[in-house]
């Protein structure tokens, strides 16, 4: 586990789809060591993903099997399709025990028991956070609209160790972290915002370039 420099984390990104690659690129660009978790880390597809991320970010990127990537990480971010999470957890075994895990998945198939995988990841021993599921990869790639930084609501504990790491990961992508709490209501609110994003982006025709921003009385200050 990376502990030698406060500004550097080892981040395991499990899933090399567009969301995983976009987040990995952002964290590598911010100076973190990113490890892509893969079923086959030696495959051409995984090698190409590592080369793409390293070339775009100029950062340190490697690949490993899912369990080995998770076991060596300061934080694990799950970006596989929602219906693949049970399979992934089975492959990880004890690698998640005591680990910070960010659930960025959305299981939106008809009949899905839940949109998130927080309960299953928690049963595997992880300290689970829910984030990066309320916007599309386009906002992860470019979270600033004009001069306005968009928000990333998340659910999870605000303890002295894990919470600040999760907020760093969110901020290093370029979002403003907005913690909603660590209970069921907070988790439900994060997933409700994801549903709102889907409704506006696709149902109401706003398109995928759609971010979230929460305004308060502090925004009334003269510019």
N, C-alpha and C positions, 0 to 999 in steps of 0.2 A: 504493500500500500504506500502511496506517495505521501510522505510527511516531511520532506526535507525543505520545502519552501512553501510558505503560506499561499503564495499566489499561483501555485501549480498543483493541479489535481490530476489524478488518473481517472478518466471517465470511460466506463464501458457503455457503449451504445449497442444494444441488442436489437438488430434489425437494420438492414442496409438498403431499405427503400428510400423514397425521396425525403421523407421526414427524418429518418435516421441520418442520411447523408448530409442534409441541411444543418441539423443540430451539430453533428460531428464537425462540420466545417467551421461553424461559429466558435465552438470551444477550442478547436485547434488554433484558429486565428487568435483567440484570446490568450494563448500560451499554455493551454492544458495538453496533457498527453491523452490522446483519444485511442481507445482500442475498440475496433468493430468486432462484435460477437457474431459468429457465423457457424452454420452447420458444417461448412467446408471452407476453412480459412485459406486453403491453398488453391481454391478454384479461381478460374479466370475472372469470374464475376466479382469475387471479393477482392482480388488483386487490382482489378480496374477501379473498384470503389475506393480502395486505399490510395491509389495513385491520383484519382480525381480530387479527393479531399485534401491530400497533401499538396498537390499542385495549386489548388485554389486558395488554400489557407496559408501555405508556407510553414505549416506547423508539423508537430510530431504525431504521426498516425501509424497504427499497426493493426493487425487482425489476429484473432485467436478463436478457439472454440468458445461457445457461449459460457460454459461453466468456468473455464480458465480465465476468460475476460472478466467475468463478474467477481471471481475470488480475489483478483489482484487490484480491484478498483476501489477508489474512495467513494464513488457514487456510480450507480447503475441506472441507465435510462432505457425503459422498455418501449420500443417503437414498432414491434411486429404487429401485423393485423390482429384485431381483437380476438378473432376465433382461433388464433394460434397460441394464445397465452397459456392455456392448460398444457399443451405439448411442451412449450418452452420451460415452464416451471418443472415439469417432470425431468427434463434434460439437465436442469441446473442442480438438482439434488440439494445439498446443504450449502451451496455457494452463496445463497442470499442471506443466510443466517447472520444477523447483526449488521447487515449492509444497508446503506441508504439506497432506496430504490424509488425512482420517479416513474409513475405509470402515466405514459403519454398515449395510451391506446384508447380507441373508441370501438366498442362492440355494438354495432348498429343493426345487425341482422335481425329480421323479424323473429320474435320469440326469445331473444336474448334475455337472460335473467337480470343482467345489469350491464350498464354501459361501460363500467370500469372493471378493473381486475384487482382492486385494492384489497379485498378480503382474501383472495387466493394468494396474493403476494405476501400479505401479512401472516397467513398460516405457514408460509415457507420461512418465516423468521425475520423478514425484512422490516426495516423502519420505512414505511411507505408514504410517499407524497403523491399528490395528483396534480399534474401540471402539463402544459404544452398540448392539451387536447382541445382547447377552445378556439383555435384559429388554424388556418391552413399553413402549409409549408412556406407559402409566399411571404407571410408575415414573419416567419422565423428567419427567412433570408433577408428581409428588409422591414424591420419592426418600426421604423420611423416614417411618419407620413408628413411630408414637408419638414417642419421643425418640431412636430409633436411625436413624442415617444409613446407607443401604444403600451397597454397594460397586459400583464399576464397574471390572472387570478390563479391562486393555487390553494390546496388544502393540505394540512399537515402540521405537525408539532413545531412550536417555536422554542425549541430547547437551546441550550448553550452550545451545542456541537452541530447537530444535523441541520437545524433550521437555517443558520447562516450559510452553510454550504449550498443548500438548495437555492437560497436567494442569490448567491454569487453566480450559480449556473444560469439562473434566469436573467440576471443583469448582464452577464457576459455575452448572452445572445443579443442583447440590446433592448429588452423589455424592462418596464418598471414592475417589480414584483408587488403583488397585492395579495396578502394573506387573508383568507376568509375564515380560518379557524381549523380545528382538528377533530371536529365531531361529525356526525352523520349529516347535520344540516349544511355544514360547509362543503362536504363532498357532494351532496345533492345540488348545491348552488353552482359548483364548478361544472357539473354535468348539465345543469339547466342552461348555463351560458354556452356550452358546446352545442346544445340543441338550438339555441337562439341563433348561433352563428350559421349552422346548417340551414335553418329556415330563411334567414336573410340572404345568405350567399346563393342558395339554389332556389328556394321556394319563392322569394320575392325579387330575384334577379339582380341583387347587388353585386354579384360576382365574387370570386375568390379573394380578390385584393381588398380584404375587409378586416379591420382591426377593432379592438376594444379600448376605450379610454373612459375612466371614471373621473368626473369633475366634482370638485368640492368648493367650499367658500374660498379656499386659498387661490383658486383659479380666477377669482374676481379681482385680484390685485391688479393695479394699473400696469400695463405693459410698457 
